[in-house]
Amino acid sequence: MESHPCSQEGQAVPNTILLLEEPFKKAAALAGYTSDYALAKAMDVNRSTVTRVLAGDLQPGPAFIGGALLALAPMEFKDLFQVVRGD
């Protein structure tokens, strides 16, 4: 059996959550957040977390997702994030 290139020792790749970058940036701008710092403060996360998630260097975790949903209300999960099924 051939393993998935991202799997380890034949283990299944877990489901993951990805940021929908353009809708997220648009929602942040419409909400009046003009910098990563201002957005991070409203989301109650570090500025570096926002920067790293937007750059694709970090996957959004629970604090990021929850903060985004609170700071960017009335946006909903489906507007900002995508669930990607693992194998």
Secondary structure, DSSP 8 states (H G I E B T S, - for coil): ----TT-STT-----EEEE-HHHHHHHHHHTT--SHHHHHHHHTS-HHHHHHHHHTSS---HHHHHHHHHHTTT--HHHHEEEE---
